[in-house]
């Protein structure tokens, strides 16, 4: 089972994101390619430039379209924004260097939690019910020894006091 999960994780990391499959050769798709990867820093929301409706997002979309019309590639435009504002402008961290931890850590945590749960469930399932400490007197069919008479006397005295 762990081998299958590791294989699925490796295949998932090798596949490109859905937006990377689109051919950003035309200006319209190039603008979409760039603007869906950049976060709008207008302060009104945490949306990408493509989805934000503020005036700043409109300006950035127009600037990206103009740069693409001048002959820059979408990757060059995106790189220039990252160079100017830093990687925090990106909607998702890059899949290289230390940022790879941000991609792998959630999957690793889910994998480890699932593995731990499976191990715990298997161990709990192995305990025979006859050995369970709370059920042993019920299953044995023998009555337990009678309580100490002094204990019964104290209980009766306390019950009598409570009734008064």
PyMOL commands that place a pseudoatom at each C-alpha (Angstrom):
pseudoatom trace, name=CA, resn=UNK, resi=1, chain=A, elem=C, hetatm=0, pos=[0.000, 0.000, 0.000]
pseudoatom trace, name=CA, resn=UNK, resi=2, chain=A, elem=C, hetatm=0, pos=[2.726, 2.561, 0.822]
pseudoatom trace, name=CA, resn=UNK, resi=3, chain=A, elem=C, hetatm=0, pos=[4.383, 1.805, -2.522]
pseudoatom trace, name=CA, resn=UNK, resi=4, chain=A, elem=C, hetatm=0, pos=[1.165, 2.659, -4.366]
pseudoatom trace, name=CA, resn=UNK, resi=5, chain=A, elem=C, hetatm=0, pos=[0.744, 5.939, -2.477]
pseudoatom trace, name=CA, resn=UNK, resi=6, chain=A, elem=C, hetatm=0, pos=[4.359, 6.895, -3.188]
pseudoatom trace, name=CA, resn=UNK, resi=7, chain=A, elem=C, hetatm=0, pos=[3.870, 6.119, -6.887]
pseudoatom trace, name=CA, resn=UNK, resi=8, chain=A, elem=C, hetatm=0, pos=[0.704, 8.224, -7.063]
pseudoatom trace, name=CA, resn=UNK, resi=9, chain=A, elem=C, hetatm=0, pos=[2.486, 11.109, -5.314]
pseudoatom trace, name=CA, resn=UNK, resi=10, chain=A, elem=C, hetatm=0, pos=[5.445, 10.924, -7.702]
pseudoatom trace, name=CA, resn=UNK, resi=11, chain=A, elem=C, hetatm=0, pos=[3.185, 10.899, -10.761]
pseudoatom trace, name=CA, resn=UNK, resi=12, chain=A, elem=C, hetatm=0, pos=[1.178, 13.849, -9.422]
pseudoatom trace, name=CA, resn=UNK, resi=13, chain=A, elem=C, hetatm=0, pos=[4.315, 15.916, -8.928]
pseudoatom trace, name=CA, resn=UNK, resi=14, chain=A, elem=C, hetatm=0, pos=[5.553, 15.165, -12.426]
pseudoatom trace, name=CA, resn=UNK, resi=15, chain=A, elem=C, hetatm=0, pos=[2.371, 16.296, -14.131]
pseudoatom trace, name=CA, resn=UNK, resi=16, chain=A, elem=C, hetatm=0, pos=[2.191, 19.965, -15.110]
pseudoatom trace, name=CA, resn=UNK, resi=17, chain=A, elem=C, hetatm=0, pos=[-0.528, 22.170, -13.665]
pseudoatom trace, name=CA, resn=UNK, resi=18, chain=A, elem=C, hetatm=0, pos=[-3.709, 22.545, -15.732]
pseudoatom trace, name=CA, resn=UNK, resi=19, chain=A, elem=C, hetatm=0, pos=[-2.931, 26.111, -16.751]
pseudoatom trace, name=CA, resn=UNK, resi=20, chain=A, elem=C, hetatm=0, pos=[0.517, 25.116, -17.974]
pseudoatom trace, name=CA, resn=UNK, resi=21, chain=A, elem=C, hetatm=0, pos=[-1.072, 22.832, -20.551]
pseudoatom trace, name=CA, resn=UNK, resi=22, chain=A, elem=C, hetatm=0, pos=[-2.655, 25.770, -22.346]
pseudoatom trace, name=CA, resn=UNK, resi=23, chain=A, elem=C, hetatm=0, pos=[-0.646, 27.172, -25.238]
pseudoatom trace, name=CA, resn=UNK, resi=24, chain=A, elem=C, hetatm=0, pos=[0.051, 30.815, -24.365]
pseudoatom trace, name=CA, resn=UNK, resi=25, chain=A, elem=C, hetatm=0, pos=[0.983, 31.713, -27.948]
pseudoatom trace, name=CA, resn=UNK, resi=26, chain=A, elem=C, hetatm=0, pos=[-1.918, 34.073, -28.617]
pseudoatom trace, name=CA, resn=UNK, resi=27, chain=A, elem=C, hetatm=0, pos=[-2.153, 37.382, -26.774]
pseudoatom trace, name=CA, resn=UNK, resi=28, chain=A, elem=C, hetatm=0, pos=[-5.484, 36.543, -25.103]
pseudoatom trace, name=CA, resn=UNK, resi=29, chain=A, elem=C, hetatm=0, pos=[-4.319, 33.189, -23.779]
pseudoatom trace, name=CA, resn=UNK, resi=30, chain=A, elem=C, hetatm=0, pos=[-0.948, 34.745, -22.885]
pseudoatom trace, name=CA, resn=UNK, resi=31, chain=A, elem=C, hetatm=0, pos=[-2.690, 37.384, -20.779]
pseudoatom trace, name=CA, resn=UNK, resi=32, chain=A, elem=C, hetatm=0, pos=[-4.729, 34.655, -19.072]
pseudoatom trace, name=CA, resn=UNK, resi=33, chain=A, elem=C, hetatm=0, pos=[-1.577, 32.585, -18.518]
pseudoatom trace, name=CA, resn=UNK, resi=34, chain=A, elem=C, hetatm=0, pos=[0.246, 35.449, -16.796]
pseudoatom trace, name=CA, resn=UNK, resi=35, chain=A, elem=C, hetatm=0, pos=[-2.671, 36.978, -14.896]
pseudoatom trace, name=CA, resn=UNK, resi=36, chain=A, elem=C, hetatm=0, pos=[-3.833, 33.697, -13.363]
pseudoatom trace, name=CA, resn=UNK, resi=37, chain=A, elem=C, hetatm=0, pos=[-0.390, 33.206, -11.810]
pseudoatom trace, name=CA, resn=UNK, resi=38, chain=A, elem=C, hetatm=0, pos=[-0.103, 36.665, -10.184]
pseudoatom trace, name=CA, resn=UNK, resi=39, chain=A, elem=C, hetatm=0, pos=[-1.907, 37.789, -7.015]
pseudoatom trace, name=CA, resn=UNK, resi=40, chain=A, elem=C, hetatm=0, pos=[-3.511, 41.230, -7.044]
pseudoatom trace, name=CA, resn=UNK, resi=41, chain=A, elem=C, hetatm=0, pos=[-2.015, 43.383, -4.288]
pseudoatom trace, name=CA, resn=UNK, resi=42, chain=A, elem=C, hetatm=0, pos=[-4.895, 45.872, -4.252]
pseudoatom trace, name=CA, resn=UNK, resi=43, chain=A, elem=C, hetatm=0, pos=[-5.865, 44.852, -0.726]
pseudoatom trace, name=CA, resn=UNK, resi=44, chain=A, elem=C, hetatm=0, pos=[-9.538, 44.219, -1.477]
pseudoatom trace, name=CA, resn=UNK, resi=45, chain=A, elem=C, hetatm=0, pos=[-9.172, 40.450, -1.710]
pseudoatom trace, name=CA, resn=UNK, resi=46, chain=A, elem=C, hetatm=0, pos=[-6.712, 37.642, -2.221]
pseudoatom trace, name=CA, resn=UNK, resi=47, chain=A, elem=C, hetatm=0, pos=[-7.566, 36.993, -5.871]
pseudoatom trace, name=CA, resn=UNK, resi=48, chain=A, elem=C, hetatm=0, pos=[-5.434, 36.587, -8.940]
pseudoatom trace, name=CA, resn=UNK, resi=49, chain=A, elem=C, hetatm=0, pos=[-5.170, 39.455, -11.412]
pseudoatom trace, name=CA, resn=UNK, resi=50, chain=A, elem=C, hetatm=0, pos=[-7.339, 37.429, -13.793]
pseudoatom trace, name=CA, resn=UNK, resi=51, chain=A, elem=C, hetatm=0, pos=[-10.216, 37.203, -11.275]
pseudoatom trace, name=CA, resn=UNK, resi=52, chain=A, elem=C, hetatm=0, pos=[-9.929, 40.535, -9.453]
pseudoatom trace, name=CA, resn=UNK, resi=53, chain=A, elem=C, hetatm=0, pos=[-12.264, 43.351, -10.552]
pseudoatom trace, name=CA, resn=UNK, resi=54, chain=A, elem=C, hetatm=0, pos=[-10.422, 46.349, -9.090]
pseudoatom trace, name=CA, resn=UNK, resi=55, chain=A, elem=C, hetatm=0, pos=[-8.833, 49.130, -11.135]
pseudoatom trace, name=CA, resn=UNK, resi=56, chain=A, elem=C, hetatm=0, pos=[-5.292, 47.986, -10.345]
pseudoatom trace, name=CA, resn=UNK, resi=57, chain=A, elem=C, hetatm=0, pos=[-6.028, 44.551, -11.825]
pseudoatom trace, name=CA, resn=UNK, resi=58, chain=A, elem=C, hetatm=0, pos=[-7.380, 46.219, -14.980]
pseudoatom trace, name=CA, resn=UNK, resi=59, chain=A, elem=C, hetatm=0, pos=[-4.144, 48.212, -15.283]
pseudoatom trace, name=CA, resn=UNK, resi=60, chain=A, elem=C, hetatm=0, pos=[-1.983, 45.106, -14.846]
pseudoatom trace, name=CA, resn=UNK, resi=61, chain=A, elem=C, hetatm=0, pos=[-4.017, 43.172, -17.429]
pseudoatom trace, name=CA, resn=UNK, resi=62, chain=A, elem=C, hetatm=0, pos=[-3.593, 46.055, -19.904]
pseudoatom trace, name=CA, resn=UNK, resi=63, chain=A, elem=C, hetatm=0, pos=[0.142, 46.245, -19.174]
pseudoatom trace, name=CA, resn=UNK, resi=64, chain=A, elem=C, hetatm=0, pos=[0.558, 42.481, -19.658]
pseudoatom trace, name=CA, resn=UNK, resi=65, chain=A, elem=C, hetatm=0, pos=[-1.352, 42.633, -22.968]
pseudoatom trace, name=CA, resn=UNK, resi=66, chain=A, elem=C, hetatm=0, pos=[0.823, 45.542, -24.154]
pseudoatom trace, name=CA, resn=UNK, resi=67, chain=A, elem=C, hetatm=0, pos=[4.025, 43.720, -23.254]
pseudoatom trace, name=CA, resn=UNK, resi=68, chain=A, elem=C, hetatm=0, pos=[2.859, 40.609, -25.076]
pseudoatom trace, name=CA, resn=UNK, resi=69, chain=A, elem=C, hetatm=0, pos=[1.964, 42.710, -28.125]
pseudoatom trace, name=CA, resn=UNK, resi=70, chain=A, elem=C, hetatm=0, pos=[5.517, 44.115, -28.100]
pseudoatom trace, name=CA, resn=UNK, resi=71, chain=A, elem=C, hetatm=0, pos=[6.823, 40.564, -28.499]
pseudoatom trace, name=CA, resn=UNK, resi=72, chain=A, elem=C, hetatm=0, pos=[7.645, 39.403, -24.975]
pseudoatom trace, name=CA, resn=UNK, resi=73, chain=A, elem=C, hetatm=0, pos=[6.715, 35.826, -24.124]
pseudoatom trace, name=CA, resn=UNK, resi=74, chain=A, elem=C, hetatm=0, pos=[4.326, 35.099, -21.253]
pseudoatom trace, name=CA, resn=UNK, resi=75, chain=A, elem=C, hetatm=0, pos=[7.181, 33.490, -19.308]
pseudoatom trace, name=CA, resn=UNK, resi=76, chain=A, elem=C, hetatm=0, pos=[9.313, 36.646, -19.708]
pseudoatom trace, name=CA, resn=UNK, resi=77, chain=A, elem=C, hetatm=0, pos=[6.463, 38.871, -18.505]
pseudoatom trace, name=CA, resn=UNK, resi=78, chain=A, elem=C, hetatm=0, pos=[5.836, 36.603, -15.525]
pseudoatom trace, name=CA, resn=UNK, resi=79, chain=A, elem=C, hetatm=0, pos=[9.545, 36.538, -14.682]
pseudoatom trace, name=CA, resn=UNK, resi=80, chain=A, elem=C, hetatm=0, pos=[9.739, 40.329, -14.815]
pseudoatom trace, name=CA, resn=UNK, resi=81, chain=A, elem=C, hetatm=0, pos=[6.882, 40.617, -12.287]
pseudoatom trace, name=CA, resn=UNK, resi=82, chain=A, elem=C, hetatm=0, pos=[8.583, 38.081, -10.001]
pseudoatom trace, name=CA, resn=UNK, resi=83, chain=A, elem=C, hetatm=0, pos=[11.868, 39.983, -10.329]
pseudoatom trace, name=CA, resn=UNK, resi=84, chain=A, elem=C, hetatm=0, pos=[10.130, 43.266, -9.475]
pseudoatom trace, name=CA, resn=UNK, resi=85, chain=A, elem=C, hetatm=0, pos=[7.838, 42.149, -6.623]
pseudoatom trace, name=CA, resn=UNK, resi=86, chain=A, elem=C, hetatm=0, pos=[9.397, 38.893, -5.431]
pseudoatom trace, name=CA, resn=UNK, resi=87, chain=A, elem=C, hetatm=0, pos=[7.952, 35.399, -5.282]
pseudoatom trace, name=CA, resn=UNK, resi=88, chain=A, elem=C, hetatm=0, pos=[5.172, 36.483, -2.934]
pseudoatom trace, name=CA, resn=UNK, resi=89, chain=A, elem=C, hetatm=0, pos=[3.365, 37.919, -5.990]
pseudoatom trace, name=CA, resn=UNK, resi=90, chain=A, elem=C, hetatm=0, pos=[2.833, 34.371, -7.305]
pseudoatom trace, name=CA, resn=UNK, resi=91, chain=A, elem=C, hetatm=0, pos=[-0.483, 32.642, -6.628]
pseudoatom trace, name=CA, resn=UNK, resi=92, chain=A, elem=C, hetatm=0, pos=[1.332, 29.353, -5.962]
pseudoatom trace, name=CA, resn=UNK, resi=93, chain=A, elem=C, hetatm=0, pos=[4.933, 28.706, -4.916]
pseudoatom trace, name=CA, resn=UNK, resi=94, chain=A, elem=C, hetatm=0, pos=[7.357, 27.492, -7.556]
pseudoatom trace, name=CA, resn=UNK, resi=95, chain=A, elem=C, hetatm=0, pos=[8.171, 23.795, -7.586]
pseudoatom trace, name=CA, resn=UNK, resi=96, chain=A, elem=C, hetatm=0, pos=[11.875, 24.162, -6.947]
pseudoatom trace, name=CA, resn=UNK, resi=97, chain=A, elem=C, hetatm=0, pos=[14.247, 24.702, -4.058]
pseudoatom trace, name=CA, resn=UNK, resi=98, chain=A, elem=C, hetatm=0, pos=[12.823, 25.215, -0.591]
pseudoatom trace, name=CA, resn=UNK, resi=99, chain=A, elem=C, hetatm=0, pos=[9.369, 25.964, -2.068]
pseudoatom trace, name=CA, resn=UNK, resi=100, chain=A, elem=C, hetatm=0, pos=[9.156, 22.275, -2.877]
pseudoatom trace, name=CA, resn=UNK, resi=101, chain=A, elem=C, hetatm=0, pos=[8.519, 21.726, 0.840]
pseudoatom trace, name=CA, resn=UNK, resi=102, chain=A, elem=C, hetatm=0, pos=[5.271, 23.686, 0.453]
pseudoatom trace, name=CA, resn=UNK, resi=103, chain=A, elem=C, hetatm=0, pos=[4.161, 21.253, -2.229]
pseudoatom trace, name=CA, resn=UNK, resi=104, chain=A, elem=C, hetatm=0, pos=[5.310, 18.044, -0.536]
pseudoatom trace, name=CA, resn=UNK, resi=105, chain=A, elem=C, hetatm=0, pos=[4.574, 18.701, 3.148]
pseudoatom trace, name=CA, resn=UNK, resi=106, chain=A, elem=C, hetatm=0, pos=[0.745, 18.513, 2.961]
pseudoatom trace, name=CA, resn=UNK, resi=107, chain=A, elem=C, hetatm=0, pos=[0.867, 15.266, 0.992]
pseudoatom trace, name=CA, resn=UNK, resi=108, chain=A, elem=C, hetatm=0, pos=[3.486, 13.847, 3.353]
pseudoatom trace, name=CA, resn=UNK, resi=109, chain=A, elem=C, hetatm=0, pos=[1.431, 14.790, 6.407]
pseudoatom trace, name=CA, resn=UNK, resi=110, chain=A, elem=C, hetatm=0, pos=[-1.710, 13.150, 5.007]
pseudoatom trace, name=CA, resn=UNK, resi=111, chain=A, elem=C, hetatm=0, pos=[0.291, 10.068, 4.057]
pseudoatom trace, name=CA, resn=UNK, resi=112, chain=A, elem=C, hetatm=0, pos=[1.867, 9.759, 7.526]
pseudoatom trace, name=CA, resn=UNK, resi=113, chain=A, elem=C, hetatm=0, pos=[-1.452, 10.330, 9.298]
pseudoatom trace, name=CA, resn=UNK, resi=114, chain=A, elem=C, hetatm=0, pos=[-3.160, 7.709, 7.145]
pseudoatom trace, name=CA, resn=UNK, resi=115, chain=A, elem=C, hetatm=0, pos=[-0.353, 5.228, 7.705]
pseudoatom trace, name=CA, resn=UNK, resi=116, chain=A, elem=C, hetatm=0, pos=[-0.493, 5.806, 11.462]
pseudoatom trace, name=CA, resn=UNK, resi=117, chain=A, elem=C, hetatm=0, pos=[-4.256, 5.333, 11.458]
pseudoatom trace, name=CA, resn=UNK, resi=118, chain=A, elem=C, hetatm=0, pos=[-3.997, 2.092, 9.498]
pseudoatom trace, name=CA, resn=UNK, resi=119, chain=A, elem=C, hetatm=0, pos=[-1.335, 0.744, 11.885]
pseudoatom trace, name=CA, resn=UNK, resi=120, chain=A, elem=C, hetatm=0, pos=[-3.404, 1.704, 14.937]
pseudoatom trace, name=CA, resn=UNK, resi=121, chain=A, elem=C, hetatm=0, pos=[-6.568, 0.120, 13.535]
pseudoatom trace, name=CA, resn=UNK, resi=122, chain=A, elem=C, hetatm=0, pos=[-4.743, -3.100, 12.714]
pseudoatom trace, name=CA, resn=UNK, resi=123, chain=A, elem=C, hetatm=0, pos=[-3.295, -3.299, 16.227]
pseudoatom trace, name=CA, resn=UNK, resi=124, chain=A, elem=C, hetatm=0, pos=[-6.678, -2.652, 17.825]
pseudoatom trace, name=CA, resn=UNK, resi=125, chain=A, elem=C, hetatm=0, pos=[-8.281, -5.303, 15.639]
pseudoatom trace, name=CA, resn=UNK, resi=126, chain=A, elem=C, hetatm=0, pos=[-5.745, -7.916, 16.823]
pseudoatom trace, name=CA, resn=UNK, resi=127, chain=A, elem=C, hetatm=0, pos=[-6.740, -7.686, 20.528]
pseudoatom trace, name=CA, resn=UNK, resi=128, chain=A, elem=C, hetatm=0, pos=[-9.062, -10.626, 21.230]
pseudoatom trace, name=CA, resn=UNK, resi=129, chain=A, elem=C, hetatm=0, pos=[-12.264, -9.596, 22.941]
pseudoatom trace, name=CA, resn=UNK, resi=130, chain=A, elem=C, hetatm=0, pos=[-11.839, -12.248, 25.605]
pseudoatom trace, name=CA, resn=UNK, resi=131, chain=A, elem=C, hetatm=0, pos=[-8.657, -10.480, 26.760]
pseudoatom trace, name=CA, resn=UNK, resi=132, chain=A, elem=C, hetatm=0, pos=[-10.261, -7.059, 26.976]
pseudoatom trace, name=CA, resn=UNK, resi=133, chain=A, elem=C, hetatm=0, pos=[-10.110, -6.093, 30.663]
pseudoatom trace, name=CA, resn=UNK, resi=134, chain=A, elem=C, hetatm=0, pos=[-13.606, -4.594, 30.927]
pseudoatom trace, name=CA, resn=UNK, resi=135, chain=A, elem=C, hetatm=0, pos=[-15.351, -7.498, 29.262]
pseudoatom trace, name=CA, resn=UNK, resi=136, chain=A, elem=C, hetatm=0, pos=[-13.532, -10.375, 30.970]
pseudoatom trace, name=CA, resn=UNK, resi=137, chain=A, elem=C, hetatm=0, pos=[-15.878, -10.683, 34.024]
pseudoatom trace, name=CA, resn=UNK, resi=138, chain=A, elem=C, hetatm=0, pos=[-18.946, -10.579, 31.783]
pseudoatom trace, name=CA, resn=UNK, resi=139, chain=A, elem=C, hetatm=0, pos=[-17.735, -13.281, 29.439]
pseudoatom trace, name=CA, resn=UNK, resi=140, chain=A, elem=C, hetatm=0, pos=[-16.400, -15.615, 32.102]
pseudoatom trace, name=CA, resn=UNK, resi=141, chain=A, elem=C, hetatm=0, pos=[-19.871, -16.297, 33.504]
pseudoatom trace, name=CA, resn=UNK, resi=142, chain=A, elem=C, hetatm=0, pos=[-18.597, -16.410, 37.092]
pseudoatom trace, name=CA, resn=UNK, resi=143, chain=A, elem=C, hetatm=0, pos=[-19.929, -14.012, 39.654]
pseudoatom trace, name=CA, resn=UNK, resi=144, chain=A, elem=C, hetatm=0, pos=[-17.434, -11.803, 41.403]
pseudoatom trace, name=CA, resn=UNK, resi=145, chain=A, elem=C, hetatm=0, pos=[-16.828, -12.199, 45.125]
pseudoatom trace, name=CA, resn=UNK, resi=146, chain=A, elem=C, hetatm=0, pos=[-19.349, -10.469, 47.395]
pseudoatom trace, name=CA, resn=UNK, resi=147, chain=A, elem=C, hetatm=0, pos=[-18.380, -7.054, 48.710]
pseudoatom trace, name=CA, resn=UNK, resi=148, chain=A, elem=C, hetatm=0, pos=[-16.947, -6.582, 52.165]
pseudoatom trace, name=CA, resn=UNK, resi=149, chain=A, elem=C, hetatm=0, pos=[-19.699, -6.291, 54.848]
pseudoatom trace, name=CA, resn=UNK, resi=150, chain=A, elem=C, hetatm=0, pos=[-18.078, -3.203, 56.370]
pseudoatom trace, name=CA, resn=UNK, resi=151, chain=A, elem=C, hetatm=0, pos=[-18.244, -1.535, 52.955]
pseudoatom trace, name=CA, resn=UNK, resi=152, chain=A, elem=C, hetatm=0, pos=[-21.945, -2.354, 52.645]
pseudoatom trace, name=CA, resn=UNK, resi=153, chain=A, elem=C, hetatm=0, pos=[-22.564, -0.963, 56.126]
pseudoatom trace, name=CA, resn=UNK, resi=154, chain=A, elem=C, hetatm=0, pos=[-20.858, 2.356, 55.255]
pseudoatom trace, name=CA, resn=UNK, resi=155, chain=A, elem=C, hetatm=0, pos=[-22.833, 2.641, 52.015]
pseudoatom trace, name=CA, resn=UNK, resi=156, chain=A, elem=C, hetatm=0, pos=[-26.092, 2.026, 53.884]
pseudoatom trace, name=CA, resn=UNK, resi=157, chain=A, elem=C, hetatm=0, pos=[-25.195, 4.677, 56.493]
pseudoatom trace, name=CA, resn=UNK, resi=158, chain=A, elem=C, hetatm=0, pos=[-24.449, 7.245, 53.779]
pseudoatom trace, name=CA, resn=UNK, resi=159, chain=A, elem=C, hetatm=0, pos=[-27.692, 6.483, 51.992]
pseudoatom trace, name=CA, resn=UNK, resi=160, chain=A, elem=C, hetatm=0, pos=[-29.618, 6.879, 55.263]
pseudoatom trace, name=CA, resn=UNK, resi=161, chain=A, elem=C, hetatm=0, pos=[-27.926, 10.263, 55.861]
pseudoatom trace, name=CA, resn=UNK, resi=162, chain=A, elem=C, hetatm=0, pos=[-28.768, 11.421, 52.352]
pseudoatom trace, name=CA, resn=UNK, resi=163, chain=A, elem=C, hetatm=0, pos=[-32.462, 10.583, 52.844]
pseudoatom trace, name=CA, resn=UNK, resi=164, chain=A, elem=C, hetatm=0, pos=[-32.757, 12.766, 55.953]
for i in range(1, 164): cmd.bond("trace and resi %d" % i, "trace and resi %d" % (i + 1))
show_as sticks, trace
zoom trace
